[in-house]
Amino acid sequence: MSMFCYQCQEAAGGKGCTKIGVCGKTDNVANLQDLLIYTLKGVSEYNQQARAAGLNTKEADQVLLDGLFATITNANFDKNAISAKIENAIKVRDAIKATLDSNGKLAAKAYHDSAVWTGDRASFESKSTSGVGVLSTVNEDVRSLRELITYGLKGMAAYAEHAANLGFADETIYDFIEKALLATLDDGLSADELVALTLETGKYGVNVMALLDKANTTSYGNPEITEVNIGVGTNPAILISGHDLKDMEELLAQTEGTGVDVYTHSEMLPAHYYPAFKKYSHFVGNYGNAWWKQKEEFEKFNGPIIFTTNCIVPPADSYKDRVYTTGSAGFEGFNHIPNRVDGKAKDFSQIIEHAKKLPAPTEIETGKIVGGFAHNQVIALADKVVDAVKTGAIKQFFVMAGCDGRMKSRNYYTEFANELPSDTVILTAGCAKYRYNKLNLGDIGGIPRVLDAGQCNDSYSLAVIALKLKEVFELNDINELPISYNIAWYEQKAVIVLLALLYLGVKNIKLGPTLPAFLSPNVANVLVETFGINGIGTVQEDIVQFLG
């Protein structure tokens, strides 16, 4: 076994990847990512002392968010980039230590001082490389809970970084991430205490999604009902993928008047819903589908592509010279656009000049798709929605948020949407929507039967909508609403969304297409018995169960 990773839905054999990740991650990168997480625990240990002493921790906050984000599935495959993040984390850790020491605030030598970085791999005074990975926790139930918490923290860090890019921060979130990371090393914690910490992770998941929602809407306005073009124009173009709206804003501003159009890909689709971006006439539409189809679709796009976050698939040789990364994303051989310096915008001139030399995109489909049903928009329609429920026009809502993926079993979600009765409405967010957002499912009294709230983090909107309906119908429990949850998951941002829903008290969630490999049988049983979480069955069986 040269590596061990089971953090995503595609864990090999439903158990874990041990030679190379199904995602394409090499054993070298996987082990470096394990070391990066371990090093961040060292940063956290000293930074907790710095917080207690009232010392500035902003640089450590950024290192923490960026490092956690870079280890999310499909985010960063570049071993040199991960190595640089480890080196920088150690540099920041040691600077905090020196500051504490000079202020007379340094506690006893920290556990993480044992790590000695040698450049390509790690050697340790008292540990081997395997001592920092997933399997370093021997008890499988403790390991399961520690990893569930860690994956939730990775998703939390991703959302916190997006908010921070827009100037919105919450120190209580950073403080919790540090404390939770350190708790995964505490052998004195019982299973019950780890379960409680898991739910607390969900609480801060709600907080971070609320923070990002505030950051996005304050910066760009509340999403509006929008028809998005899925055809193409005749100009050369750039395709922007990932999730970061600050990158979207700066790219649109810098491409204006250049003759280069901009298209969104996958999770960037909801950028079209924000009023601030509608002023750009060269913001043409959305190209393609969910992330996993990118190999065939990037071939036909013809222009350069930029990943602002995760969702990278190792590219074909025919287009890899057209792919760029920025932020926490990375892939060896890709051009990487550096981060902002001194508050100035990123410089997208290289990719813009590249685009000018390439043909316009090849059309792969035509038409429009409708979205923009975030909480502010749906609450504006609340009277109409409530009347439809009271009159029986809408019998049930189905939350089908989450991630898409390449497994054939995910056809289940397309079939499920098609088979739902015509008096039901789908509430969605995340790239899972690509399984059904182009189906002709009609509407109910003018309310579309697929209401897309936005990106995966906009699952927060779906929670806000549910809580508002609970208030309107004067119910005591969110589970009394006519809302069922059939969630698809793939990576760690979906984990924090799931934990947030559990914290809010949502029960009886179906999770698929498979249950996480990192859930031990005992931990899975706790989730089943406490929250009613269960896997999917056949489409017909599940619809009967939901509606029965």
WOURZI-V62639 format. One record per helix or strand of 2 or more residues. SS is the DSSP state (a for helix, b for strand). FROM is the first residue (numbers start at 1). LEN is the number of residues. If there is no record, write none. Layout:
BEGIN
ss:from:len
SS:FROM:LEN
SS:FROM:LEN
END
This chain:
BEGIN
ss:from:len
a:12:3
a:27:26
a:58:13
a:79:24
a:111:4
b:115:3
b:122:3
a:129:4
a:134:3
a:140:26
a:171:13
a:191:30
b:226:4
b:237:5
a:245:11
b:261:4
a:266:8
a:275:3
b:283:4
a:291:11
b:305:3
a:320:3
b:323:4
b:335:3
a:349:8
b:368:4
a:375:6
a:382:9
b:396:4
a:408:12
b:424:5
a:431:5
b:443:2
b:447:2
b:450:3
a:456:17
a:478:3
b:483:6
a:492:12
b:510:3
a:521:11
b:534:2
a:539:9
END
